[in-house]
Amino acid sequence: MDEPDGKKLEEMIKELSNALIAVKHEQEYMQVRDRVHRGINEYTNNRVVLWAVFEVILLFAMTAGQIFYLKRFFEVRRII
């Protein structure tokens, strides 16, 4: 190999190395973004689950209250 081919090969290797470093940085950035988004998704999921549990408890409380109210409303009252 003569000198121009060697320089060309060396430049190509440097370009490939730079491209590889850029890909590595991009991959690290994507991993950070993935961790952040995963954390946000887990937090949101936990809030949705807690809200659903609260709604179920509230639904049962309202049902019990309505049953109690309607029982008292339709009680036969005896006036002596």
Rosetta constraint file for C-alpha pairs under 8 A:
AtomPair CA 1 CA 5 HARMONIC 6.30 0.50
AtomPair CA 1 CA 6 HARMONIC 6.57 0.50
AtomPair CA 2 CA 6 HARMONIC 6.41 0.50
AtomPair CA 3 CA 7 HARMONIC 6.20 0.50
AtomPair CA 4 CA 8 HARMONIC 6.10 0.50
AtomPair CA 5 CA 9 HARMONIC 6.05 0.50
AtomPair CA 6 CA 10 HARMONIC 6.05 0.50
AtomPair CA 7 CA 11 HARMONIC 6.10 0.50
AtomPair CA 8 CA 12 HARMONIC 6.18 0.50
AtomPair CA 9 CA 13 HARMONIC 6.19 0.50
AtomPair CA 10 CA 14 HARMONIC 6.26 0.50
AtomPair CA 11 CA 15 HARMONIC 6.16 0.50
AtomPair CA 12 CA 16 HARMONIC 6.07 0.50
AtomPair CA 13 CA 17 HARMONIC 6.03 0.50
AtomPair CA 14 CA 18 HARMONIC 6.10 0.50
AtomPair CA 15 CA 19 HARMONIC 6.06 0.50
AtomPair CA 16 CA 20 HARMONIC 6.05 0.50
AtomPair CA 17 CA 21 HARMONIC 6.19 0.50
AtomPair CA 18 CA 22 HARMONIC 6.18 0.50
AtomPair CA 19 CA 23 HARMONIC 6.18 0.50
AtomPair CA 20 CA 24 HARMONIC 6.15 0.50
AtomPair CA 21 CA 25 HARMONIC 6.22 0.50
AtomPair CA 22 CA 26 HARMONIC 6.15 0.50
AtomPair CA 23 CA 27 HARMONIC 6.07 0.50
AtomPair CA 24 CA 28 HARMONIC 6.22 0.50
AtomPair CA 25 CA 29 HARMONIC 6.16 0.50
AtomPair CA 26 CA 30 HARMONIC 6.15 0.50
AtomPair CA 27 CA 31 HARMONIC 6.18 0.50
AtomPair CA 28 CA 32 HARMONIC 6.33 0.50
AtomPair CA 29 CA 33 HARMONIC 6.25 0.50
AtomPair CA 30 CA 34 HARMONIC 5.99 0.50
AtomPair CA 31 CA 35 HARMONIC 6.23 0.50
AtomPair CA 32 CA 36 HARMONIC 6.25 0.50
AtomPair CA 33 CA 37 HARMONIC 6.05 0.50
AtomPair CA 34 CA 38 HARMONIC 5.90 0.50
AtomPair CA 35 CA 39 HARMONIC 6.14 0.50
AtomPair CA 36 CA 40 HARMONIC 6.30 0.50
AtomPair CA 37 CA 41 HARMONIC 6.04 0.50
AtomPair CA 38 CA 42 HARMONIC 6.10 0.50
AtomPair CA 39 CA 43 HARMONIC 6.12 0.50
AtomPair CA 40 CA 44 HARMONIC 6.09 0.50
AtomPair CA 41 CA 45 HARMONIC 6.00 0.50
AtomPair CA 42 CA 46 HARMONIC 6.13 0.50
AtomPair CA 43 CA 47 HARMONIC 6.31 0.50
AtomPair CA 44 CA 48 HARMONIC 6.20 0.50
AtomPair CA 45 CA 49 HARMONIC 6.20 0.50
AtomPair CA 46 CA 50 HARMONIC 6.16 0.50
AtomPair CA 47 CA 51 HARMONIC 6.05 0.50
AtomPair CA 48 CA 52 HARMONIC 6.13 0.50
AtomPair CA 49 CA 53 HARMONIC 6.25 0.50
AtomPair CA 50 CA 54 HARMONIC 6.17 0.50
AtomPair CA 51 CA 55 HARMONIC 6.14 0.50
AtomPair CA 52 CA 56 HARMONIC 6.25 0.50
AtomPair CA 53 CA 57 HARMONIC 6.26 0.50
AtomPair CA 54 CA 58 HARMONIC 6.08 0.50
AtomPair CA 55 CA 59 HARMONIC 5.95 0.50
AtomPair CA 56 CA 60 HARMONIC 6.27 0.50
AtomPair CA 57 CA 61 HARMONIC 6.19 0.50
AtomPair CA 58 CA 62 HARMONIC 6.06 0.50
AtomPair CA 59 CA 63 HARMONIC 6.10 0.50
AtomPair CA 60 CA 64 HARMONIC 6.12 0.50
AtomPair CA 61 CA 65 HARMONIC 6.10 0.50
AtomPair CA 62 CA 66 HARMONIC 6.09 0.50
AtomPair CA 63 CA 67 HARMONIC 6.16 0.50
AtomPair CA 64 CA 68 HARMONIC 6.13 0.50
AtomPair CA 65 CA 69 HARMONIC 6.05 0.50
AtomPair CA 66 CA 70 HARMONIC 5.98 0.50
AtomPair CA 67 CA 71 HARMONIC 6.05 0.50
AtomPair CA 68 CA 72 HARMONIC 6.32 0.50
AtomPair CA 69 CA 73 HARMONIC 6.07 0.50
AtomPair CA 70 CA 74 HARMONIC 6.13 0.50
AtomPair CA 71 CA 75 HARMONIC 6.11 0.50
